[in-house]
Amino acid sequence: MKPPIFGVHTRELTPELRQKIKSNKGVYVFAVIRNSPAWSADVLKDDIITKISSVEIFDKPTFSKTVRENAGKKVTVEIYRNGKKIIKEVMFNNPS
């Protein structure tokens, strides 16, 4: 089995989460894969990923496409956690 590029499972934002973060942008992290790049970067369950490199994440398709396009690269990942914006540097795996 190939290692995951990033290593998170995401969902679309619910109306309640959009209201809480005051934005329609982002994806909700509901699981982090152990020993993945996300795990190593301390991305946590319940984080909301809002940006990867310079790409704003609007929804799951934008998230998936951006992760695939950055496979094997070091990127910045912008996360919303507990009312604060956090920036993480993450080295994505190259699955090929």
Buried (B, 14 or more C-beta within 10 A) or exposed (E): EEEBBBBBBBEBBEEEBBEEBEBEBBBBBEEBBEEBBBBEBEBBEEBBBBBBEEBEBBBBEBBBEBBEBBEEEEBEBBBBEEEEEBEBEBEBBEEE
